[in-house]
Amino acid sequence: MSDHTIHILGKEIHPGQSERLELEVARLHTRNRIQVPINIERAEEEGPVLLLIAGIHGDETNGVAIVREIINSGFHKPTRGTIITIPVFNVFGFLNQSRELPDGKDLNRVFPGSENGSLASQFAFHFRTRIAPLVDVGIDFHTGSADRDNITQVRCDFRIEGMNELAMAFGAPFAIHSKGIPKSIRETMTKLGKKMLLFEGGKTKSLDHEVINHGVRGAINVMRYLGMQNGEPEIIKPSVVIRKTKWMRSPSSGLFFPENVNGTLVNRKALLGTIKDPYGDYEKKVLAPASGHIICSNTAAIVNRGDALFHLSAD
Ligand SMILES: [Zn+2]
């Protein structure tokens, strides 16, 4: 056995060992301890440390299902290296089926966090100081927020060395260049020199089989690309690469009837949806401002003027 031991959360984990640990984040006034379950699997053979994390936003259930499926199918046990899985990071949000923590904070906007900050900030701090230093590559699983339905995609900063290759190895339908959002986990990980891929697919509080399958397959592809599982990445279709995107906003308020265009390539002036006032006086067609791929569609029944309706490629 190699003497390359990982020290995590007060435990020593040797090659070939696995552990299910709890990241203790806070203690509540109800005396409950808030613990985040974390699974660590190490192969005998040395290799990279891959993190699969979901549920940073507690209502984004597709990601939770993806990490669960990877564990259930045994792919969280690498043939080389170490895989850390966190299926539900924001346990509060998951219980409440909400994006935020009880302090109203978005966990993905409080990184790098602080020990004595808000509850969300403490979550970020404990992750950054106790888990992040061990990680080489991470995949952070999300869905569209609120009523937005994201087509399955990975996002990363293509300018960072190695990220383009990682995104292509994942093999999602779309790969989109995006700089990290300030105070996000991705920004913090990038600053620490880690490679972090963001996965987006579907919408909140739903389980979409196609999205889940893409997420599972993509994560396994990344493991293969990194030499952590046997075989080569299985790319069904190379990702459509998008380097620039823009949001299209609603020209008026009313009931929103989107066309079934999400994920498709549309021409300029293609009909994307219709906004209808509740009293039957008017209907307003929403037309594509330019040709491009639709990567997100708002599914809200009622929209206000200025609401984001569609996310389009703008290369
Ligand atoms: Zn999210």
Boltz pocket constraint, residues with backbone or C-beta under 6 A from the ligand:
constraints:
  - pocket:
      binder: B
      contacts: [[A, 56], [A, 57], [A, 60], [A, 141], [A, 142], [A, 143]]
      max_distance: 6.0
